[in-house]
Amino acid sequence: MSSAIVCAAVSPAQAEAQIRQFSIEAQSADTAISQLGRQGGIQIVAARRVTRAVRTNAVRGEMRAEEALTRLLAGTGLAARRTGPTSFAIISRTPSPTPPGGGVPTSSAAAAPNQTALDQRVPAAAAEPQDGGQEASAAEEAIVVTGFRGSLAKAQDLKRRAINVTESILAEDMAKMPDLNLSESIQRLPGVAISREGGEGRNITLRGFSPDFTRTTLNGMEVPASSDGLDSGGFTINAGRAFDFHVFASELFNRIDVQKTQRASIEEGGIAGTVDLYSAKPFDFKGFHIVGSAQGGYNQMTRKVDPRATLMISDTFANDTIGILLSAAYSKRTVYQEGFASVRWTSPFVNGDSWADTNPTVTGTPTNCGAADRLDCLWAPRLPRADFFGNDQKRLGLTGSLQVKPVDGMKISFDVLYSQLDNDRYNYNSMEWLLTHGTAGNFVGQTPLSFTIAPDGKQLVAAAFNDVTSWYESRHQTSTSKFQQYVLSGDYQLSDALRFDAMAGTARDAADRSELRFYARSVPHYYAYDYRDSVDVAKVSYGNYDPNNVANFIDATTAANRLNNVVKDNFTAKANLVFERGAFTAQLGVAHNRRLVRYSEAQGDLPGFAPQKYLTSFPIAHFGDGVVDGGLPTFAVIDFDKIASSGLISSNYPANVGAGWEVTEKTTGGYGEVSGEIPIGAMKLRLDGGVRYVRTDVGSSAVIGTSPVTVDRRYDNFLPSFNAALNITPDLVARFAYARSMTRPGLAALNIAAPVFEYTTRTVSNLGDPNLKPYLSNDFDLGLEWYFGKGGLIAIGGFKKNIVSSLTTSVVQQAVPTEFWAAIYADPRYSPSYNADPKTAQYTFYKTVNTPGGNSVTGLEATLNLPFTFLPGLLSNLGFASNYTHVSARDSTGLSPNSYNFTGYYDTGKMGLRVSVNKRDDYLLSEPGGNGHVQERKYGPTQVDLSAYYNLTKRLSLNVQGINITNEKERIYGTGDGSQYLVREFSKTGAQWFVGARYQF
């Protein structure tokens, strides 16, 4: 039984006559014909029995679809016959046996010696094949695959024809990526998990590696992105290598590729892989187009409506030789993160103190940890509190793209992207002081009244105290992240076989943050907590004490008043020369990058004051209703408007010069790569191999004491790679890949700011080392992919990454590098009498060092995509896309052993509905954890999202989106002695719903 390849017409009837851009590799006929149909906007039908084992030519450049089809089939033994204005049928030109009676063969080179590969002289009826006309009948239908199902099919096509292991996401239409931000789109791919903050995706973990191990490019160049964050997220402002995806509006992009295996032509830096982002270009959409959309968003916890709007205008003119595209995306998002926290649990024994000896009533039996009093072994919350984090976010994105074709075969593009994320955050936390133990006084300590011990004998699940002091925290943070990129790129087809492309670009991200934090401290009072009904949220009691009464607060301190700034600058220039002859491709390239990261901070006044006249009632209605039944207890908070008008805080912020630092990396490299195809019977083996060389120059600068210090170092690396894809059948692909990959050390390990020199002990701590070499890994991949039906895919792949060089902390005896001598001699604490002259004395360094070997990460990825096109009627519009990932390694930051994604959809082209479920296992945040915990971990959420649309007309559609529709919890917990589950923070952000309309012209 034969099957058909059907390529959808996605443009009007005259589209076939338009000049279009083609980029099709020499490959199997079924894949190549499918690609040409999509790129040319025409419909092509071919029987598999005709195309099987046939290899077509490469087609690149700008031409009409008719000419492209002629080039594709030249010399293959196949011909195309027109069956409609924009439809063709593929037939074999191999002579057929003479029919009885001496008739002329229907499809024969001998019968038509002057026939070209594209035969327009034969009427459509003559193109009817001899098997009953199934292909011709299909060709007469206008089959158009659009929407979510169409984007899945296009992404699978990219994966299928890539020689390395690649995953892709494509926008369903202009300015229509499927999620609110890029990380939430990427999480749908196998091997990807994301970390969320404030209910929104921020960073990605790829194949079990932390975000620093994934490299991100935008429009061909590596780019930075930083933003502010919560303390619970592990940082205040991102000064590392991790990419903050939530800085960008998803509507600005139309394609995301995740390169999971290396090629020599892919720049180094990501052991986990490389994420390539692409903004829209005018030549992607020939002619004039305008798209506008507007939505209103409602969050169940904030109970506020927020706007979201997008506009894109694109046009090509001068016979499609000039194109311009402009787009803008704006959104406002109000997020309340509400919950309850312990701010970690600890025990008096771990803390180095003891409970006050007040003979409390004890229920249960404590275990023995070696303390003199077993009650001191019991773990208890340090600062039990109700939490409120209120975020008012504004995100603005702008893009501009100009493309020109000055001569045949040449295309030049200039792309600009600007993005700004502003966040205004108010935090209110009702901390009760159980942080230190002992006799109450001076706002610390407490008097134990009763203890209830957990069945395991290790923790206080409930307790009551007298003489507890409230330290109620009020914090105001503002932050702005501004990203801008300018890229000039071009490619030129020098000849049929030789192509040259080059680009130069610059990207800058500047993230600023201000923080003003106060603690209002209360009179001593009764306090009790009880976790017996919930391990996440304690029931609390204050007795006769009222935390909302401002008269109960008698003291206030300014805990923080500072400004932070991180600037990241990247510059990239690179060029490639590509030679193609038939199935053989060879390419050479060079690249130069300069990456700069600069951190600075300034410190303001830290006054103490009487808080009564600066306190106000808790400003949030319905506090905690979305967290627990009945909500969370309210409390008095600082009125920041009153503080601003009081004159308590001056506008003077002297720079903290000693905390500032700058790290610069310059990399210069080149590569050589060859690829080709080898027929093996009816199979086809596609091969790619090459080597990349790169030299890295590192410079690290800081002011130590009063002395400017700069340290420069250099290293180089050779990185071979090999990929093989065996087309066992046109639908079955087996893959193997090997590569040596690298990730450079984290910036914290390279910066030399604020070292601590101790001259009496001749020790050095807190000193980064620019001489560190990168992580190195040997990577292996093996996979099998079966493409079936109309968009079906079953894929399974295994990978192993052996880290052969990594970083660890160690104690090292060595001489002090000469760059630091002047700072030591200028230090007023230094004296020659200590016998610590850096010229002659060895010092003990507590530092990060390179070490051979490291973690070994193995994983399994499985994908099942199944459109139900085989079902009758309306049921044929159903389908699902799913994947599962298992990763095995020693405990590694950010690693979830298991994760899966499932999207079920119903899509007719007129209307559609899809529900997506994303789940990951719990993952490690730190080891050891703080305050005596063996580990600190984060709960792996189950995120459920929904999207639906209905097309009122061809141009106007209505849509609904639901984000986190189940109001999933966020939870961070410690493991205590390694066997416990002690919640540090529990919160929710509420379901978010968007309703809007979209108009496209």
C-alpha positions, 0 to 999 in steps of 0.5 A: 500500500502506498502512502503520500507526502502532502505539503500544504499550500500556505498562501494564495493561488498565485503564491507559486509564482512569487520569488521565495527563499529556499534552503534545502539540503541534499537528502532523501526525496520524501524529506526534501519534497516536504521541505520544498512544499513548505518553503515554496508555499505549494502542494506536492503529492508523491507516492512513497513507492516512487520516492523511496531510496531516491536522493534529491539535490540541494536547493539554496537561494531565491527563486520561484517554486517551479524553478526550485522543484526543477533543480531539486529533481534534476537527474533523479529520475523523477519528474513533477507534473502540475495538477493545479495552480499551486499543486504538483504530483511527482512521477517516475521517469523510468520507462514503464513496460509497454502495455498490451496492444502496443500502447505508449507508456504513460510516464517514460523518458523515451516517450518524451525525450525533451521532457524536463524535470518539471513538465507543465505540458501534460494536462492534470488528468495525465498525471493520474498514477496507475494505482487508482488515482489516490495521489492525484485526488489528494493533490486536488484537495487544499490541505492546510496544516496550521496552528499548534499542530502545524508548528509541531510538524515544522519543528519535527521536520527540523529535528528530522533533517538535523544531523546533530541532536536538536529540538525546536519550537516554532511560533504558530503564527506571527508574534505568537509563541505559545507561552508568556516567556521563553523559559516556559516554552522551552520547558516543553522540550525533552531534557529541559526543566525550569526554575520558577520565581514568583510563579514565572519561569526564569532559568532552565536546567538542560540535561541535569546541568545547572543554568550556568552550563547552558549557552544562549544565543540570540540572532546568532550571537551569545548574549547575556541577560540578568535580573533581580530576584528573591533571596530565596532564589539564591541571589539578589541580582544575577551576575553569573553566566545563567541566562534569565529568560523571563527578561524577554517577551515571548511574542518577539521570537518565532523560533527556538532551537536547542542544540543538544549535541555539539558540532564544530561549527557551534561555538563552545561554552555549553556542556549541557547544550546551546539554546538559539533564539531567533527574532522575526525577520521581514523575509519570513513573511513576504508582502505586507502584514500587520498583527495586533493582539490585546489581552487582559490578565486576571490573577486569583490572588491579586484580584487585579486585571493586567494588560498585555499587548503586541503589535507587529508590522512587516513589509517587503517591497522593491520586488521583495528585495527590501524588507522591514519589520517592527514589533512591540510587546508590552505587558504588566503583571501583578503577582502576589507570592503569599505563604508561610516560612520557617526561614530554615529549621535548626537545633540549639546543638547545631546552633551552638547554644541551648534552650533556656532552662525553664522546665517546659512541658514535654510530649514525646521523647527526643533522640540523642545527638550528643548534647548534654540536654537532649532537648537541645537536639530538637530541630525547630523553626528559626524565624516562623513567619507569614510571608508576602512578596508583592511584585508589580512588573512591567515588560517592554520589548521592541524589535526592528529588522531591515533586510536587503538583497542588493544583488542576486545571491546576497542578503544583508540583515540588520536586527535590533532588539530592546527589552526592559523589565521593571519590577517594584516589590514590597515584602512583608514578613512576620518573623518571630525570634527563635533564631537563637536560644537562651534567656530572653532579653535585648530582643532575642531569646525566649522562655519555653513553655511546652514542647511537642516532639515528632514521632521520630524524636528529631523535631519540635512539631509544636511549641509554646513560648513566653518572652518572644520578640517579633522582628517584623520585616518590611522591604521595598525593592525596585529593579530594572533590567535593560537589554539591547542588541544590534546585529549586522549579518549577511550571506553571499552565494559566491557560486553554485558551490561556495557560500560566505556568511558573516556577522558582527553584533553587540549586546548589553544588559544593565541590571540595577537594583535598590533595596530598603529593608527595616526590622520593627521589633516588639515587646516580648510576648506569648507565641505558639506554633503547631505543624501537626495538621500541616508540614507546610503551614503552622497554626500560630497563636499570640495569646493576648498579644496583637501583632497589628497594634503599632504600640506593641513595637518599640524599636526599629533598625535599618537592616539594608539600604543599598544599590546594586548594579550589574553590567554585561557586555558581549561583542561577537564577530564571526565568518564562515565559508561553506563549500557544497558539492552534491552530498559533500559539505565542507566549512571553515569559520573563525569567531571572536568574542569579548564578554565583560561583566562588571559589578558595583554597589553603593551603601546608604544610611542605616539609622535606628528609630522608634517605629510607632509613627512609621507603622501602618496596617497590613495593606493587602486584603484577603491575605493568604486566602489562596494558601490556606483556608481562612487566610494567614494572620496579618501584622503591622508593616512599615509605611514607606511613603512616611519613611520617604517624607521623614528625612530618615534616609538621605539620598547619599549612597557612597560607592563600596569600592572594595565590593566592586569587580570586573571580569573580561573574557576574550575568546578567539577560535576557528573550526573546520567541519565536513559533512556528507552522505553515504548510501548503504543499500537502501539506507543513507548514512549522514555524517558530520565531523570537525574540530574547534580550537579556541583560545581564552584570555581572562582578565579580572580586576578589583580594588583591594584596599586602595590598590587597583589589581588586575590579573590576566591569564590564558588557556586554549582548548581543542574540541573535536565532535562527530555526528552520525544519522542513519536513515534506515528507512525514510521514516526511521532515523538512528543517531550517534554523537560524540564530542568534547565540550566545555563550560568556563568557570563561574564568574564568582570563581574568577573575580578577585574582589574583597579577599581576606589576607590574614598575616599572622596565620598566613592564610588567604580566603575569598579570593577568586582565581582567573587562572582556573581552567574550564570544565571539560566533558566527553559526551556520547549520544545514541538515539532512534526516531520513527516518524510516522503518519501525518506528524507522528513521532516516537523517539528515544535517546540516551546520553552520557556526559563524563566530566573529565575536568571540573572545579572543587574547593581545596586548601592549597599551599602556594606563593601569593601571585605577584599582582597582589603584593602591592595591595598587601604592602599597602594594607595597614594590618600588614607588618614585616614582623609577621614573617609574611612577606609575599615575596618569600612566604608561602600562604595557605589558600582556601580556594577553588581549584581544577581537579581531574574527573568529576560528575558523570551524568547519564540520561534517557529522553523519550518522545511520543507525539501522536496526532489522531488523524487516523480517526474519523470526523471531528476526532481526527483533530485530536492529538497529544505531544509528550516527552519524558526525561530521566537523568542520573548523577550524583546530587547535582544542583538543579537536577531533577531525576525525572521530568515529563511534559504532556500536551493534549490538543484539539485543533481544527484551524477554526478553533482549538484547545490545548492543555499542557502539564509539566512535572519535574522531581524535587531538586537540589539547591545546595549541599551542605545546606544552611544552618546545619542541614545536609541538603537544601532542596526545592519541590518539583511542581506540577504546572498545568496551563491551558490555551484556547482560540476561536477564529471569528473570521480569517483575520480576527480570533478570540483567545483564552490562556490559563497559567498555573490553573491549579494554583500549584505550590512552591516549596523549599525545604531542608533535610536536617540530618539527611533524613528529615523534611523541614519546610523552609518556605511554602508559597503560592502565586495563584492561577493567571487567566488571560482573555483577548483578541488577535487581528492579522492583516 
